[in-house]
């Protein structure tokens, strides 16, 4: 389904799923997709709301005021798209085809939201002066925000201190309170061609923590929000040539372990 999606567009879906889980929604609705879009695509947001300071914060406040908060849903739950959400993705593909683009990016997702005229996301966008025809003209006549060029590597490394995806993973790690259990998630690598699914994780743990305990704690709380079960790598060396596990350069009482996606539950 997401083969043509750029990495940014895939992360919009990831963030939308996260937003829905935080609101306690059983479905990914149009407003969750909008929050994901605004969170991920800063250049597109700047173009849309130029001269409207605070528009993005105001949209979030409106969504929060419009939403009935329920108990948060575990991020390990694979939330489905609502019917509106499914149509938005269908319209996004149609908009990409109409522009003869080989990819589906954040700009196409925006047009998909605006075409689903009765959804709450379209209502909020229109309130802030974003309408279908003008947005379509901007996108077709302006510079492309994204180009789906082949990645240099099949993996994308996400360091927690950098980027929107890293911030989302860090939010999960903080919320799940893993640091109080002695585990620091250092980075996550995502397979670009597989729906942006996490494939590898690096963690920093106390030297005395056994690998079985690392796996148990990581798998008890789904850190990445879309991730699989994890197991400690059996490799004796890292790709850098360092031994595995290797000592933490910042704290000699800790070690770095690599965890890999497990085929079955650990």
C-alpha positions in Angstrom: 0.0 0.0 0.0 2.8 2.4 0.9 5.3 1.4 -1.8 5.1 4.8 -3.6 5.1 6.8 -0.3 8.1 9.0 0.4 9.8 8.6 3.7 8.2 11.8 4.9 4.8 10.7 3.9 5.3 7.4 5.7 6.3 9.3 8.8 3.1 11.3 8.6 1.2 8.0 8.9 3.4 7.0 11.8 2.8 10.3 13.6 -1.0 10.1 12.9 -1.1 6.6 14.5 0.7 8.0 17.5 -1.6 11.0 17.8 -4.7 8.7 17.6 -3.3 6.4 20.3 -2.7 9.4 22.6 -6.3 10.6 22.2 -7.5 7.1 22.8 -9.1 6.8 19.4 -9.9 3.4 17.9 -9.2 4.8 14.4 -6.8 7.1 12.7 -9.1 10.0 11.8 -8.5 12.9 9.4 -7.4 15.2 12.2 -4.8 12.8 13.3 -3.4 12.7 9.7 -3.4 16.5 9.8 -1.4 16.6 13.1 1.0 14.1 11.6 1.4 16.2 8.5 2.0 19.5 10.4 4.4 17.7 12.7 6.5 16.1 10.0 6.5 18.5 7.1 7.7 21.9 8.4 8.5 23.4 4.9 5.0 22.6 3.6 3.4 24.0 6.8 5.5 27.2 6.4 4.3 27.6 2.9 0.7 27.0 3.8 0.5 29.3 6.8 2.9 32.0 5.7 1.9 35.2 7.6 -0.3 33.3 10.0 1.8 33.1 13.1 0.6 30.5 15.6 -1.7 28.7 13.1 -0.2 25.3 13.8 -0.5 25.6 17.6 -4.1 26.9 17.2 -5.0 23.9 15.0 -3.8 21.5 17.7 -5.7 23.3 20.4 -8.9 23.1 18.2 -8.4 19.4 17.7 -7.9 18.8 21.4 -11.0 20.9 22.2 -13.0 18.9 19.6 -11.9 15.5 20.8 -13.3 13.4 23.6 -10.3 12.1 25.3 -10.3 8.4 26.2 -7.8 6.1 27.8 -4.6 6.1 25.9 -4.2 3.0 23.6 -0.9 1.1 23.7 1.3 2.1 20.9 1.8 -1.6 20.0 -1.9 -1.7 18.9 -2.1 -1.4 15.1 -4.9 1.2 14.7 -6.8 1.1 11.4 -7.7 4.1 9.3 -11.2 5.4 9.5 -13.3 5.5 6.2 -12.4 9.2 5.9 -8.7 8.3 6.3 -8.9 5.6 3.7 -10.5 8.1 1.2 -7.8 10.7 2.0 -5.1 8.2 1.0 -7.0 7.2 -2.1 -7.4 10.9 -3.1 -3.7 11.5 -2.4 -2.8 8.8 -4.9 -5.1 10.3 -7.5 -3.5 13.7 -7.0 -0.1 12.3 -7.4 -1.2 10.5 -10.6 -2.8 13.7 -11.9 0.5 15.6 -11.4 2.4 12.7 -13.1 4.5 12.3 -10.0 6.1 8.9 -9.4 5.8 9.2 -5.7 3.1 10.1 -3.0 4.4 12.8 -0.7 3.2 15.0 2.0 1.8 17.5 -0.5 -0.4 14.8 -2.0 -1.7 13.9 1.5 -2.6 17.5 2.0 -4.6 17.6 -1.2 -6.3 14.3 -0.2 -7.4 15.9 3.1 -8.9 18.9 1.2 -10.7 16.7 -1.2 -12.4 14.9 1.7 -14.4 18.1 2.1 -16.6 17.1 5.1 -13.8 15.8 7.3 -12.6 17.8 10.3 -9.1 18.2 8.9 -10.5 20.0 5.8 -12.7 22.2 7.9 -9.7 23.3 10.0 -7.5 23.9 6.9 -10.3 26.0 5.3 -10.7 28.0 8.5 -7.0 28.9 8.2 -7.3 29.9 4.5 -6.0 26.7 2.9 -8.4 25.6 0.1 -8.1 22.9 -2.5 -7.6 24.9 -5.7 -5.0 27.3 -4.3 -3.1 24.5 -2.6 -3.2 22.5 -5.8 -1.9 25.5 -7.7 1.0 26.0 -5.2 2.0 22.4 -5.3 1.8 22.0 -9.1 3.6 25.4 -9.7 6.0 25.5 -6.8 9.2 23.5 -6.0 8.7 19.9 -5.1 9.1 19.4 -1.4 10.2 15.8 -1.9 11.7 13.7 -4.6 11.5 9.9 -4.2 15.0 9.2 -5.2 16.5 5.8 -4.2 18.1 5.9 -0.8 21.8 5.4 -0.6 21.2 2.7 2.0 18.2 0.4 2.6 18.2 1.7 6.2 17.7 5.1 7.7 19.4 5.7 11.0 17.4 7.8 13.5 19.4 9.3 16.4 17.1 10.3 19.2 18.5 13.8 19.5 17.8 14.6 15.8 14.8 14.9 13.6 11.1 14.5 14.0 11.1 10.7 14.0 13.8 10.7 16.6 11.7 13.1 18.7 8.7 10.8 18.5 10.7 7.7 19.5 12.2 9.8 22.4 8.7 10.7 23.5 7.8 7.0 23.6 10.9 6.2 25.6 10.3 9.0 28.1 6.6 8.2 28.4 7.3 4.5 29.0 9.9 5.5 31.6 12.5 3.1 30.3 15.3 5.2 31.6 14.1 4.6 35.2 14.6 0.9 34.3 18.2 1.5 33.3 17.7 1.5 29.5 18.5 4.3 27.2 17.4 4.0 23.6 20.2 5.5 21.5 19.0 5.0 17.9 16.6 3.1 15.7 17.2 2.1 12.1 14.2 1.9 9.7 13.9 0.0 6.5 13.0 2.7 3.9 11.4 0.2 1.5 9.3 -1.7 4.0 6.7 0.8 5.2 9.2 2.6 7.4 9.4 -0.4 9.8 12.1 -0.5 12.4 14.8 -3.1 11.9 17.5 -2.4 14.4 17.8 -0.6 17.7 20.8 0.4 19.8 20.4 0.7 23.6 22.7 1.7 26.4 22.4 -0.4 29.6 24.2 -1.1 32.9 27.0 -3.6 32.5 25.4 -6.0 34.9 22.0 -6.2 33.0 21.7 -9.6 31.2 20.6 -9.7 27.6 17.4 -11.6 28.6 16.4 -8.8 30.9 17.1 -6.2 28.1 14.8 -8.1 25.7 12.1 -8.4 28.4 12.0 -4.7 29.2 12.2 -3.5 25.6 9.4 -5.9 24.5 7.2 -5.1 27.5 6.9 -1.6 26.1 6.7 -1.0 22.4 9.4 1.8 22.1 9.0 2.7 18.5 5.2 2.7 18.3 5.2 0.6 15.2 7.8 -1.9 16.1 8.1 -5.6 16.3 9.5 -7.9 19.0 13.2 -7.5 19.6 16.1 -9.8 20.4 19.7 -9.0 21.3 22.0 -9.5 18.3 24.2 -12.6 18.4 26.9 -10.9 16.4 30.2 -10.6 18.1 31.1 -7.3 16.3 29.3 -4.2 15.2 29.4 -2.8 11.6 32.0 -0.3 12.9 34.3 -3.1 13.8 33.8 -2.6 17.6 33.1 -5.6 19.7 29.5 -6.4 20.6 28.5 -5.4 23.2 30.8 -2.4 23.3 31.6 0.0 26.1 29.8 3.3 26.4 32.2 6.1 25.7 30.3 8.4 28.0 29.9 6.1 30.9 32.3 3.2 31.6 29.7 1.4 33.8 27.4 0.9 30.8 27.4 -1.1 27.5 25.8 -0.6 24.1 23.8 -3.5 22.7 22.2 -3.9 19.3 18.8 -5.4 19.1 17.3 -6.9 15.9 13.7 -7.4 14.8 12.6 -10.9 15.8 10.5 -13.0 13.5 8.5 -14.4 16.5 7.6 -13.2 19.9 10.6 -13.3 22.3 
